[in-house]
């Protein structure tokens, strides 16, 4: 392993699905208890001021995977197959 490789951080991105800010106890939910996600949040990074341009699941996932807006990646609704 080179020195440059040793200095690079290890990054694991975990995205949970269908969770609004009030759905996780690490964000203050008094209804849902999410101890495993809370433990991960305590040891990592939480996005406290995050907004989306597309709130539908398939277009937002396509945007995260490609770094592009739905009108570019062509996943504009929840139907169809992103990889077509």
C-alpha positions in Angstrom: 0.0 0.0 0.0 1.4 3.4 -0.9 1.4 6.4 1.4 -1.3 8.1 -0.7 -3.5 5.1 -0.4 -3.0 4.9 3.4 -4.0 8.6 3.8 -7.2 8.3 1.9 -10.2 8.0 4.2 -12.6 5.1 4.1 -16.1 6.3 3.3 -19.2 4.2 3.6 -22.4 5.9 2.4 -25.6 4.4 4.0 -28.9 5.7 2.7 -32.1 4.5 4.3 -35.3 4.7 2.4 -38.5 6.5 3.2 -37.3 8.2 6.3 -38.3 11.8 6.8 -36.4 13.8 9.4 -39.0 12.9 12.1 -38.7 9.2 11.4 -35.4 8.6 13.2 -34.7 9.0 16.9 -31.3 10.4 16.2 -33.2 13.4 14.6 -35.5 13.7 17.6 -38.4 11.4 16.9 -40.3 10.5 20.1 -42.3 7.8 18.3 -39.8 5.7 16.4 -36.8 4.2 18.2 -33.9 3.5 15.8 -31.0 2.5 18.0 -28.8 1.0 15.3 -29.2 4.0 13.0 -28.6 6.3 16.0 -25.3 4.5 16.8 -24.2 4.9 13.2 -25.2 8.6 13.3 -23.3 9.2 16.5 -20.1 7.7 15.1 -20.3 9.4 11.7 -21.9 12.3 9.9 -25.6 13.4 9.9 -27.0 15.7 7.3 -29.0 18.2 9.3 -29.8 20.7 6.5 -30.4 18.5 3.4 -33.0 19.3 0.7 -34.1 17.4 -2.4 -35.0 18.6 -5.8 -37.0 15.4 -6.5 -38.9 13.8 -3.7 -40.0 10.7 -5.7 -37.9 7.6 -4.9 -36.8 6.5 -8.3 -35.8 9.9 -9.6 -34.0 10.8 -6.4 -32.0 7.5 -6.4 -31.1 8.0 -10.1 -29.9 11.5 -9.2 -27.7 10.2 -6.4 -26.3 7.5 -8.6 -25.5 9.7 -11.5 -25.1 13.2 -10.0 -27.5 14.5 -12.5 -31.0 16.0 -12.5 -34.0 13.8 -13.7 -34.3 15.7 -16.9 -30.8 14.6 -17.7 -30.8 11.0 -16.5 -34.4 10.6 -17.8 -35.8 9.0 -14.7 -38.6 11.5 -14.2 -41.2 9.3 -12.5 -41.5 6.1 -10.5 -42.2 3.9 -13.5 -39.8 2.4 -15.9 -36.3 1.0 -15.5 -33.5 3.4 -14.8 -31.0 1.1 -16.5 -32.9 0.9 -19.8 
